[in-house]
Amino acid sequence: MTDRRTITLTVNGVRHEREVETRLTLGDFLRRDLGLTGTHLGCEHGVCGACTVHLDGEAVRSCILFAVQADGARVTTVEGLAKPDGTLHPVQQAFRDHHGLQCGFCTPGMLMTLAAFLAENANPTEREVREAISGNICRCTGYQGIVAAALDAARTAAKGA
Amino acid sequence: MKPAPFTYHDPRSVSDLVALLGKHENAKLLAGGQSLGPMLNFRYVVPDHLIDLNRIPELAYIRPGSGTLEIGAMTRQRALERSAEVKRACPALTEALGFVGHFQTRNRGTLGGSLCHLDPSAELPGVCALHDAALTVTGPKGARQVAMADWGVAFMTPNLAPEEVLTSITLQLWREPHGHAFVEMARRHGDFAIAGVGCLVALDSAGKAKRVALALVGVTQAPVRLAAAEKLLTGTDLSDDALRAAAAEIDKLEALDDAHVSAAYRKRLAGVLLGRAVRQAAARARGATQGTPR
């Protein structure tokens, strides 16, 4: 017997209604049911941060949240970060400018984490940036480029405002 | 699909929740899911029924009282961290929250979830011990109160029957001016702490400690108050000798021992952290001052 529910949620501004098994995680739902494979699943137990998305504006780990729990919610994934015309989000642009990624596996989680963090803390110190990404594991960059990108994105956003 | 199949329930009120708990065997309560989620994914826990508490708004609130701070069990850690009221009334809680996982996990994690999971190294149960919290547990026979000192009955086992749910936590605040501190050591920021110490200190006009509270996490099976150390420090000027004598009380505890951290190291570290916590709390007590003059 499988336990199923019909859920309705908005992902990157688009409304979706789907029937899901209740034990389906939000991460798997985004990737398999909606085809939004930008969200990466790494450890699948809430440690690596690759699966970070925004749930009603807050950064959360989508591998340990069930899709059914997002019923009625507004979800943003990395696909929803750039503007519809393709203009990159300041954090994305800064990652490109500062070599904030190598293999790219952690990148969607890093971007979603930093976008949420900078929205709340527009003028962070390096230490605060490092603490903000302490829940996101990168095995390539040594974090230097990521930290530089985050600090630059904060400066860019401050100039733009 | 990571977790084994279960039947999902999302009650909208505490009364509906209690009715569900009375009806189903092998049910697990889902609070913030930051510990239970991984346990379900690994199939460490295989409940037949998963009862989600996230759609019960009456369980999430921060309610300052007279000399108390009452917090609904489903209040998110992030809401507590951001709360100016919590920072004013109970800054040890705000300070400890900075060590709890990462901001993404605090966005979901709850105070009640942390208390019911009862990881030995969890910071929030330590703060509850520090502030002599009273826990309200609700079940089919109504509500009952459990003192934090009686909450942990064994390793990761709270004083909670299968048909009961933790609904609120009431922290006792000190009325006299005092200082606070929460310090810990973890291998990486946000990891489970090897040891952590929370401290409250009130000083008399001569600068001697007139009241001391010390809570220890990570060392024993559940958080503990260090009553003997508190007693040793009370009335002293918190000198290095006094702190050493207080820290020696930790040696008498039966400490957790694992492949990464031996019991001896854990205790030695806890003694160092005790000194740091007391010194920081005392410095803050000298500087002026929390307390709840209402």
Boltz contact constraints between the chains, C-beta under 6 A:
constraints:
  - contact:
      token1: [A, 3]
      token2: [B, 7]
      max_distance: 6.0
  - contact:
      token1: [A, 3]
      token2: [B, 8]
      max_distance: 6.0
  - contact:
      token1: [A, 22]
      token2: [B, 8]
      max_distance: 6.0
  - contact:
      token1: [A, 23]
      token2: [B, 1]
      max_distance: 6.0
  - contact:
      token1: [A, 23]
      token2: [B, 3]
      max_distance: 6.0
  - contact:
      token1: [A, 44]
      token2: [B, 41]
      max_distance: 6.0
  - contact:
      token1: [A, 45]
      token2: [B, 38]
      max_distance: 6.0
  - contact:
      token1: [A, 45]
      token2: [B, 41]
      max_distance: 6.0
  - contact:
      token1: [A, 46]
      token2: [B, 37]
      max_distance: 6.0
  - contact:
      token1: [A, 46]
      token2: [B, 38]
      max_distance: 6.0
  - contact:
      token1: [A, 52]
      token2: [B, 104]
      max_distance: 6.0
  - contact:
      token1: [A, 58]
      token2: [B, 107]
      max_distance: 6.0
  - contact:
      token1: [A, 59]
      token2: [B, 104]
      max_distance: 6.0
  - contact:
      token1: [A, 60]
      token2: [B, 104]
      max_distance: 6.0
  - contact:
      token1: [A, 60]
      token2: [B, 107]
      max_distance: 6.0
  - contact:
      token1: [A, 60]
      token2: [B, 108]
      max_distance: 6.0
  - contact:
      token1: [A, 61]
      token2: [B, 104]
      max_distance: 6.0
  - contact:
      token1: [A, 64]
      token2: [B, 33]
      max_distance: 6.0
  - contact:
      token1: [A, 64]
      token2: [B, 37]
      max_distance: 6.0
  - contact:
      token1: [A, 64]
      token2: [B, 38]
      max_distance: 6.0
  - contact:
      token1: [A, 134]
      token2: [B, 102]
      max_distance: 6.0
  - contact:
      token1: [A, 134]
      token2: [B, 189]
      max_distance: 6.0
  - contact:
      token1: [A, 134]
      token2: [B, 190]
      max_distance: 6.0
  - contact:
      token1: [A, 135]
      token2: [B, 102]
      max_distance: 6.0
  - contact:
      token1: [A, 135]
      token2: [B, 104]
      max_distance: 6.0
  - contact:
      token1: [A, 135]
      token2: [B, 190]
      max_distance: 6.0
